[in-house]
Amino acid sequence: MILLIEEATVVTDTGKDSDAQAVFDSIDPPEGVRVELIGGRVVMSPSAVGKHGGLLRRLDKRFLDLHKPDDTEVSTYPVTIDLPNAPGGKESYVPDLVVVDEEVLWDADDWRFPADVFHLVAEVVSAGRDGQRDDRYVKPLGYASGPVPLYLLIDPLREEVTLFVNPKNGKYRSKNTVSYGDKLTFPEPFDAILDTSIFVR
């Protein structure tokens, strides 16, 4: 069987967490397909290509390669972050890009990790209505519940970049949104300024 996924597809939306969890756990996706458990829905989507992938490559090569913390690795490989304390119950996200402790990747038996090994997760907003809602509103709460210290949201539809910082009690206490071309300050351990003009084509 060949499974062709060209945009995000909801596999199940039963409203029952246990059913969605069982479906999520049973799926063995083909290469190039990400599977996530978001708000009680199992969502399958293609890995980043085209403009989506280009934005991630620019972030990696023009910023993270220079400013990532020592002994960390940047990965766009589909790693799953388990978030047992997400607002809707246990969720599992596959970010478009992560900065993770290098040692964790060396020791991994599979590609599922707890949130506390990540320094940064990044998502690029997709065109679909569900994807926009998930990336802008659902995932900030899920990542904050981890807590994942920094969540970077690149939004090519609005030509904006948002950095969510300082998670506490399941919410990011602050966020900074700038338009493409403006600068965005990253706190420790990055301690750097991202010039978002790198995302302008």
C-alpha positions as a Markdown table, in Angstrom:
| # | Residue | x | y | z |
|---|---|---|---|---|
| 1 | Met | 0.0 | 0.0 | 0.0 |
| 2 | Ile | 1.3 | 3.5 | -0.9 |
| 3 | Leu | 0.2 | 6.3 | 1.4 |
| 4 | Leu | 0.4 | 9.7 | -0.2 |
| 5 | Ile | 0.1 | 12.6 | 2.2 |
| 6 | Glu | 0.2 | 16.1 | 0.5 |
| 7 | Glu | -1.2 | 18.1 | 3.4 |
| 8 | Ala | -2.2 | 17.6 | 7.0 |
| 9 | Thr | -4.9 | 14.9 | 7.3 |
| 10 | Val | -6.9 | 14.0 | 10.4 |
| 11 | Val | -6.8 | 10.2 | 10.7 |
| 12 | Thr | -9.2 | 10.1 | 13.7 |
| 13 | Asp | -11.3 | 12.6 | 15.6 |
| 14 | Thr | -13.2 | 10.5 | 18.0 |
| 15 | Gly | -13.2 | 12.9 | 20.9 |
| 16 | Lys | -12.1 | 10.0 | 23.1 |
| 17 | Asp | -8.5 | 10.3 | 24.2 |
| 18 | Ser | -8.1 | 6.6 | 24.7 |
| 19 | Asp | -9.2 | 5.8 | 21.2 |
| 20 | Ala | -7.0 | 8.5 | 19.6 |
| 21 | Gln | -4.0 | 7.3 | 21.8 |
| 22 | Ala | -4.5 | 3.7 | 20.6 |
| 23 | Val | -4.6 | 4.8 | 17.0 |
| 24 | Phe | -1.6 | 7.0 | 17.4 |
| 25 | Asp | 0.4 | 4.2 | 19.1 |
| 26 | Ser | -0.5 | 1.7 | 16.3 |
| 27 | Ile | 0.6 | 3.8 | 13.3 |
| 28 | Asp | 4.0 | 3.1 | 11.7 |
| 29 | Pro | 4.2 | 6.0 | 9.3 |
| 30 | Pro | 6.2 | 5.7 | 6.0 |
| 31 | Glu | 9.3 | 7.8 | 5.6 |
| 32 | Gly | 8.5 | 11.4 | 5.1 |
| 33 | Val | 5.3 | 11.4 | 7.0 |
| 34 | Arg | 4.8 | 12.8 | 10.5 |
| 35 | Val | 2.1 | 11.6 | 12.9 |
| 36 | Glu | 1.0 | 13.7 | 15.8 |
| 37 | Leu | -1.6 | 13.5 | 18.6 |
| 38 | Ile | -3.1 | 17.0 | 18.9 |
| 39 | Gly | -6.2 | 17.8 | 20.9 |
| 40 | Gly | -7.5 | 14.3 | 20.7 |
| 41 | Arg | -6.9 | 14.0 | 17.0 |
| 42 | Val | -4.4 | 11.9 | 15.2 |
| 43 | Val | -2.9 | 14.1 | 12.4 |
| 44 | Met | -0.6 | 12.9 | 9.6 |
| 45 | Ser | 1.3 | 15.4 | 7.5 |
| 46 | Pro | 4.2 | 15.4 | 5.1 |
| 47 | Ser | 7.7 | 16.4 | 6.3 |
| 48 | Ala | 8.8 | 19.9 | 5.4 |
| 49 | Val | 9.5 | 20.5 | 1.7 |
| 50 | Gly | 9.5 | 23.5 | -0.7 |
| 51 | Lys | 9.1 | 26.9 | 1.0 |
| 52 | His | 8.3 | 25.3 | 4.3 |
| 53 | Gly | 11.6 | 23.4 | 4.2 |
| 54 | Gly | 13.5 | 26.4 | 2.9 |
| 55 | Leu | 12.5 | 28.5 | 5.9 |
| 56 | Leu | 13.8 | 25.9 | 8.2 |
| 57 | Arg | 17.1 | 25.6 | 6.3 |
| 58 | Arg | 17.6 | 29.3 | 6.6 |
| 59 | Leu | 16.9 | 29.3 | 10.3 |
| 60 | Asp | 19.4 | 26.4 | 10.7 |
| 61 | Lys | 22.2 | 27.6 | 8.5 |
| 62 | Arg | 22.0 | 31.4 | 9.1 |
| 63 | Phe | 21.1 | 31.5 | 12.8 |
| 64 | Leu | 21.2 | 28.3 | 14.7 |
| 65 | Asp | 24.4 | 27.0 | 13.2 |
| 66 | Leu | 26.1 | 30.1 | 14.7 |
| 67 | His | 24.2 | 30.4 | 18.0 |
| 68 | Lys | 23.0 | 27.0 | 19.2 |
| 69 | Pro | 24.2 | 26.0 | 22.7 |
| 70 | Asp | 27.3 | 23.9 | 23.0 |
| 71 | Asp | 26.8 | 20.1 | 22.9 |
| 72 | Thr | 23.4 | 20.5 | 21.1 |
| 73 | Glu | 22.2 | 19.3 | 17.7 |
| 74 | Val | 19.7 | 20.9 | 15.3 |
| 75 | Ser | 17.4 | 18.3 | 13.7 |
| 76 | Thr | 14.6 | 18.4 | 11.2 |
| 77 | Tyr | 14.2 | 14.7 | 11.4 |
| 78 | Pro | 10.7 | 13.8 | 12.7 |
| 79 | Val | 11.3 | 13.4 | 16.5 |
| 80 | Thr | 8.2 | 13.0 | 18.7 |
| 81 | Ile | 7.9 | 15.0 | 21.9 |
| 82 | Asp | 5.6 | 13.4 | 24.5 |
| 83 | Leu | 3.6 | 15.9 | 26.5 |
| 84 | Pro | 1.7 | 14.1 | 29.2 |
| 85 | Asn | 0.4 | 17.3 | 30.9 |
| 86 | Ala | -1.0 | 19.1 | 27.8 |
| 87 | Pro | -4.4 | 20.8 | 28.4 |
| 88 | Gly | -6.4 | 18.2 | 26.5 |
| 89 | Gly | -4.6 | 15.2 | 28.1 |
| 90 | Lys | -1.6 | 13.4 | 26.8 |
| 91 | Glu | -0.4 | 14.7 | 23.4 |
| 92 | Ser | 2.6 | 14.0 | 21.2 |
| 93 | Tyr | 3.9 | 16.6 | 18.7 |
| 94 | Val | 6.5 | 16.3 | 15.9 |
| 95 | Pro | 8.0 | 19.8 | 15.5 |
| 96 | Asp | 9.4 | 20.9 | 12.2 |
| 97 | Leu | 12.8 | 21.6 | 13.8 |
| 98 | Val | 14.4 | 21.0 | 17.3 |
| 99 | Val | 17.5 | 21.9 | 19.2 |
| 100 | Val | 18.2 | 19.0 | 21.5 |
| 101 | Asp | 21.0 | 17.7 | 23.7 |
| 102 | Glu | 23.5 | 15.9 | 21.4 |
| 103 | Glu | 24.0 | 13.1 | 23.9 |
| 104 | Val | 20.3 | 12.3 | 23.9 |
| 105 | Leu | 20.4 | 11.6 | 20.1 |
| 106 | Trp | 23.4 | 9.3 | 20.6 |
| 107 | Asp | 21.7 | 7.3 | 23.2 |
| 108 | Ala | 18.2 | 7.1 | 21.6 |
| 109 | Asp | 16.6 | 3.7 | 20.9 |
| 110 | Asp | 13.7 | 5.4 | 19.1 |
| 111 | Trp | 12.7 | 9.0 | 18.2 |
| 112 | Arg | 10.4 | 9.7 | 21.1 |
| 113 | Phe | 11.6 | 12.0 | 23.8 |
| 114 | Pro | 10.3 | 13.9 | 26.9 |
| 115 | Ala | 10.1 | 17.6 | 26.6 |
| 116 | Asp | 12.9 | 18.4 | 29.0 |
| 117 | Val | 15.7 | 17.5 | 26.6 |
| 118 | Phe | 14.8 | 20.2 | 24.1 |
| 119 | His | 16.1 | 23.8 | 24.2 |
| 120 | Leu | 14.0 | 25.0 | 21.3 |
| 121 | Val | 11.2 | 23.7 | 19.0 |
| 122 | Ala | 10.2 | 25.5 | 15.8 |
| 123 | Glu | 7.1 | 25.2 | 13.7 |
| 124 | Val | 6.3 | 26.7 | 10.3 |
| 125 | Val | 2.6 | 27.5 | 10.0 |
| 126 | Ser | 0.9 | 25.5 | 7.2 |
| 127 | Ala | -1.8 | 26.8 | 5.0 |
| 128 | Gly | -4.6 | 24.5 | 6.2 |
| 129 | Arg | -7.1 | 25.9 | 8.7 |
| 130 | Asp | -6.5 | 23.1 | 11.3 |
| 131 | Gly | -2.7 | 23.5 | 10.9 |
| 132 | Gln | -2.9 | 27.2 | 11.4 |
| 133 | Arg | -5.0 | 26.8 | 14.6 |
| 134 | Asp | -2.8 | 24.1 | 16.0 |
| 135 | Asp | 0.5 | 25.9 | 15.4 |
| 136 | Arg | -0.7 | 29.3 | 16.6 |
| 137 | Tyr | -3.0 | 28.4 | 19.5 |
| 138 | Val | -2.9 | 24.7 | 20.5 |
| 139 | Lys | 0.8 | 23.9 | 20.3 |
| 140 | Pro | 2.0 | 26.9 | 22.4 |
| 141 | Leu | -0.1 | 25.4 | 25.3 |
| 142 | Gly | 1.2 | 21.9 | 24.7 |
| 143 | Tyr | 4.8 | 22.9 | 24.5 |
| 144 | Ala | 4.5 | 25.1 | 27.5 |
| 145 | Ser | 3.1 | 22.2 | 29.5 |
| 146 | Gly | 6.3 | 20.2 | 28.8 |
| 147 | Pro | 7.8 | 22.6 | 29.5 |
| 148 | Val | 9.8 | 23.4 | 26.4 |
| 149 | Pro | 11.8 | 26.6 | 27.1 |
| 150 | Leu | 11.4 | 28.2 | 23.7 |
| 151 | Tyr | 8.9 | 27.8 | 20.9 |
| 152 | Leu | 9.6 | 29.6 | 17.7 |
| 153 | Leu | 6.7 | 30.0 | 15.3 |
| 154 | Ile | 7.5 | 31.1 | 11.7 |
| 155 | Asp | 4.3 | 32.3 | 10.0 |
| 156 | Pro | 4.8 | 32.7 | 6.2 |
| 157 | Leu | 1.1 | 33.4 | 5.8 |
| 158 | Arg | 1.3 | 36.5 | 8.0 |
| 159 | Glu | 5.0 | 37.1 | 7.3 |
| 160 | Glu | 5.6 | 37.1 | 11.1 |
| 161 | Val | 7.8 | 35.3 | 13.5 |
| 162 | Thr | 6.9 | 34.7 | 17.2 |
| 163 | Leu | 9.1 | 33.6 | 20.0 |
| 164 | Phe | 7.3 | 32.1 | 23.0 |
| 165 | Val | 9.5 | 32.1 | 26.2 |
| 166 | Asn | 9.4 | 31.4 | 29.9 |
| 167 | Pro | 6.9 | 28.6 | 30.3 |
| 168 | Lys | 5.2 | 28.4 | 33.7 |
| 169 | Asn | 2.1 | 26.5 | 34.8 |
| 170 | Gly | 1.3 | 25.4 | 31.3 |
| 171 | Lys | 1.5 | 28.7 | 29.6 |
| 172 | Tyr | 4.3 | 30.8 | 28.1 |
| 173 | Arg | 4.5 | 33.9 | 30.2 |
| 174 | Ser | 5.7 | 36.1 | 27.3 |
| 175 | Lys | 5.9 | 36.1 | 23.6 |
| 176 | Asn | 7.3 | 38.5 | 21.0 |
| 177 | Thr | 6.0 | 38.8 | 17.5 |
| 178 | Val | 7.8 | 40.7 | 14.8 |
| 179 | Ser | 7.2 | 41.2 | 11.1 |
| 180 | Tyr | 9.6 | 39.7 | 8.5 |
| 181 | Gly | 12.7 | 41.9 | 8.4 |
| 182 | Asp | 12.6 | 42.9 | 12.1 |
| 183 | Lys | 14.9 | 41.5 | 14.8 |
| 184 | Leu | 14.0 | 39.0 | 17.5 |
| 185 | Thr | 16.0 | 38.6 | 20.7 |
| 186 | Phe | 16.7 | 35.1 | 22.0 |
| 187 | Pro | 17.5 | 34.6 | 25.7 |
| 188 | Glu | 20.0 | 32.2 | 27.1 |
| 189 | Pro | 21.3 | 29.7 | 26.2 |
| 190 | Phe | 21.2 | 31.2 | 22.7 |
| 191 | Asp | 21.8 | 34.9 | 23.8 |
| 192 | Ala | 21.6 | 36.1 | 20.2 |
| 193 | Ile | 19.5 | 38.3 | 17.9 |
| 194 | Leu | 17.7 | 36.7 | 15.0 |
| 195 | Asp | 17.4 | 39.0 | 11.9 |
| 196 | Thr | 14.2 | 37.7 | 10.4 |
| 197 | Ser | 15.1 | 39.2 | 7.0 |
| 198 | Ile | 16.6 | 35.8 | 6.4 |
| 199 | Phe | 13.0 | 34.6 | 5.8 |
| 200 | Val | 12.4 | 37.1 | 3.0 |
| 201 | Arg | 12.8 | 35.7 | -0.4 |
